[in-house]
């Protein structure tokens, strides 16, 4: 069975409606290309740096599989490049997982980022709603009152609003998807492999870095 047929049969958690590994349908992919070109190009939220965005969902099994590869790649990027993860919600039931990501970030507990993927995809814990998420956070040593205050804060909601804006402006319809420099989007549905996606993203980045010299 081909990679494409395999991932089409391996759907993300149905209860959440998480998107599978489809290409961003709103973008035109040229024949033979393993990426799409954004038109218009999108501005960076990180001044003076080339920005790489990984659009992901904790509930997406493909994102879980690709996570260690993305982490490894991030460590190789030069100082004038920044990689940011953008949690995606394709429907309202996924919003609490967005809030979890940004809460861990705000609490300086991104050491638990991989643990979320593990809890959902390896331990099969249903940490999809606020109470279950808070219970899980407490089990990892986070004070409940502190976590819930951050989880429900205006700052977290503002970050979710921006994540949703990015998802829309980049026309992301499936996860994982990687944007490079606001100009390109690549995903495993285009490259037929997880590592191939990172390899194409790196080549696109190399081109942008060369242009800046």
VMD Tcl script that draws the C-alpha trace (Angstrom):
set ca {
  {0.00 0.00 0.00}
  {1.36 3.42 -0.92}
  {2.08 6.06 1.74}
  {-0.77 8.20 0.41}
  {-3.29 5.35 0.61}
  {-2.03 4.46 4.07}
  {-2.52 7.90 5.58}
  {-5.90 8.28 3.91}
  {-6.98 5.20 5.83}
  {-5.34 6.38 9.05}
  {-7.70 9.18 10.02}
  {-7.17 11.49 12.95}
  {-9.34 11.03 16.00}
  {-12.85 11.10 14.62}
  {-14.42 12.49 17.77}
  {-12.46 15.69 17.34}
  {-12.84 15.96 13.59}
  {-9.08 16.41 13.31}
  {-7.95 16.86 9.72}
  {-5.87 14.22 8.02}
  {-2.85 14.82 5.91}
  {-4.49 16.57 2.97}
  {-2.79 19.33 1.02}
  {-4.01 22.90 1.50}
  {-6.74 22.90 -1.14}
  {-6.84 26.68 -1.30}
  {-3.37 26.80 -2.85}
  {-2.38 25.85 -6.37}
  {0.24 23.12 -6.54}
  {2.13 23.02 -9.83}
  {2.46 19.65 -11.51}
  {5.46 17.76 -10.19}
  {6.08 20.24 -7.37}
  {6.26 19.02 -3.79}
  {5.08 22.31 -2.32}
  {2.70 25.18 -3.00}
  {3.61 28.84 -3.40}
  {1.59 31.34 -1.40}
  {0.08 34.24 -3.29}
  {0.29 36.69 -1.71}
  {3.24 35.89 0.55}
  {2.47 36.27 4.25}
  {4.28 38.66 6.61}
  {6.33 37.35 9.50}
  {5.40 37.78 13.16}
  {9.11 37.54 13.98}
  {10.97 40.63 12.69}
  {14.38 40.20 11.05}
  {14.12 36.42 10.91}
  {12.91 33.88 8.39}
  {9.88 32.26 9.98}
  {8.98 28.59 9.69}
  {5.53 27.61 10.94}
  {4.46 24.07 11.67}
  {0.68 23.85 11.69}
  {-0.23 20.88 13.87}
  {-2.90 19.36 16.09}
  {-2.23 17.28 19.18}
  {-5.03 14.94 18.07}
  {-3.44 14.30 14.66}
  {-1.52 10.97 14.54}
  {0.62 12.23 11.66}
  {1.69 15.23 13.73}
  {2.60 12.87 16.57}
  {4.73 10.78 14.20}
  {6.45 13.83 12.76}
  {7.04 15.64 16.06}
  {10.48 14.15 16.85}
  {11.64 14.89 13.29}
  {10.54 18.52 13.60}
  {12.32 18.84 16.95}
  {15.52 17.41 15.49}
  {15.33 19.75 12.49}
  {14.70 22.80 14.69}
  {18.03 22.24 16.43}
  {19.88 22.56 13.11}
  {18.38 25.90 12.05}
  {20.62 28.99 11.98}
  {20.10 31.92 14.35}
  {18.34 34.02 11.69}
  {15.60 31.39 11.32}
  {12.83 30.74 13.84}
  {10.50 27.74 13.91}
  {7.13 28.22 15.60}
  {4.41 25.65 16.11}
  {0.84 26.76 15.44}
  {-1.89 24.60 17.00}
  {-4.82 24.27 14.62}
  {-8.52 23.91 15.40}
  {-10.67 22.89 12.46}
  {-13.74 22.92 14.70}
  {-14.71 24.15 18.16}
  {-14.03 20.78 19.82}
  {-10.30 21.24 19.17}
  {-10.01 24.63 20.87}
  {-9.16 23.26 24.32}
  {-6.11 21.50 22.86}
  {-4.99 24.82 21.41}
  {-5.38 26.30 24.88}
  {-3.33 23.44 26.33}
  {-0.41 24.18 23.99}
  {-0.34 27.89 24.76}
  {-0.86 27.26 28.49}
  {2.20 25.00 28.61}
  {4.10 27.69 26.75}
  {2.97 30.41 29.17}
  {3.83 28.27 32.20}
  {7.29 27.49 30.80}
  {6.41 23.79 30.70}
  {7.09 23.00 27.06}
  {8.98 19.99 28.36}
  {5.48 18.46 28.45}
  {4.77 19.10 24.76}
  {5.85 15.62 23.70}
  {4.04 14.19 26.71}
  {0.72 15.44 25.30}
  {1.26 13.49 22.08}
  {2.24 10.45 24.13}
  {-0.82 10.70 26.35}
  {-3.20 10.86 23.39}
  {-1.59 8.50 20.89}
  {0.31 5.99 23.04}
  {-1.54 5.97 26.33}
  {-4.91 6.63 24.61}
  {-6.01 9.17 27.21}
  {-8.96 11.32 26.21}
  {-7.56 14.67 27.27}
  {-9.62 16.71 24.84}
  {-11.78 18.86 27.11}
  {-10.90 21.41 29.78}
  {-11.49 19.26 32.88}
  {-9.61 16.23 31.55}
  {-6.80 18.49 30.38}
  {-6.53 20.16 33.80}
  {-6.54 16.76 35.53}
  {-3.71 15.64 33.25}
  {-1.72 18.82 33.89}
  {-2.07 18.30 37.65}
  {-0.82 14.72 37.22}
  {2.31 16.23 35.68}
  {2.99 18.41 38.71}
  {1.30 21.67 37.67}
  {-0.77 23.50 40.28}
  {-4.44 23.26 39.31}
  {-5.42 26.81 40.20}
  {-2.43 28.26 38.39}
  {-3.05 26.12 35.31}
  {-6.76 26.93 35.11}
  {-6.09 30.65 35.55}
  {-3.69 30.62 32.61}
  {-5.85 28.24 30.54}
  {-8.83 30.60 30.77}
  {-6.89 33.85 30.49}
  {-7.32 36.64 27.97}
  {-3.71 36.16 26.85}
  {-4.30 32.54 25.85}
  {-7.46 33.45 23.98}
  {-5.55 36.17 22.11}
  {-2.94 33.62 21.03}
  {-5.67 31.26 19.83}
  {-7.21 34.07 17.82}
  {-3.86 34.69 16.13}
  {-3.37 30.95 15.47}
  {-6.79 30.83 13.80}
  {-5.91 33.88 11.70}
  {-2.69 32.21 10.56}
  {-4.51 28.99 9.72}
  {-6.92 30.95 7.57}
  {-4.39 33.24 5.89}
  {-2.12 30.31 5.02}
  {-5.18 28.37 3.83}
  {-4.29 25.35 5.94}
  {-6.79 22.52 5.57}
  {-4.74 19.59 6.87}
  {-2.06 18.81 9.42}
  {0.86 18.65 9.62}
  {1.73 21.45 7.21}
  {4.93 23.50 7.20}
  {5.24 27.01 5.85}
  {8.61 28.51 4.97}
  {9.30 32.21 4.96}
  {5.66 33.08 4.42}
  {6.09 32.01 0.79}
  {5.70 28.23 0.64}
  {3.68 25.43 2.22}
  {4.68 21.77 2.16}
  {3.03 18.71 3.71}
  {3.45 14.91 3.66}
  {0.56 14.63 1.21}
  {2.78 16.42 -1.32}
  {6.05 14.62 -0.55}
  {4.67 11.18 0.40}
  {6.78 11.02 3.56}
  {7.35 12.82 6.84}
  {11.09 13.20 6.41}
  {10.58 14.18 2.78}
  {8.45 17.08 3.97}
  {11.25 18.38 6.17}
  {13.80 17.83 3.39}
  {11.73 19.91 0.94}
  {11.20 22.60 3.59}
  {14.95 22.73 4.16}
  {15.63 23.15 0.43}
  {13.12 25.99 0.25}
  {14.74 27.57 3.30}
  {18.18 27.22 1.73}
  {16.92 29.17 -1.27}
  {15.59 31.97 0.92}
  {18.83 32.11 2.91}
  {20.83 32.30 -0.30}
  {18.68 35.18 -1.54}
  {19.38 37.12 1.68}
  {23.14 37.00 1.23}
}
mol new
graphics top color blue
foreach p $ca { graphics top sphere $p radius 0.5 }
foreach p [lrange $ca 0 end-1] q [lrange $ca 1 end] { graphics top cylinder $p $q radius 0.2 }
display resetview
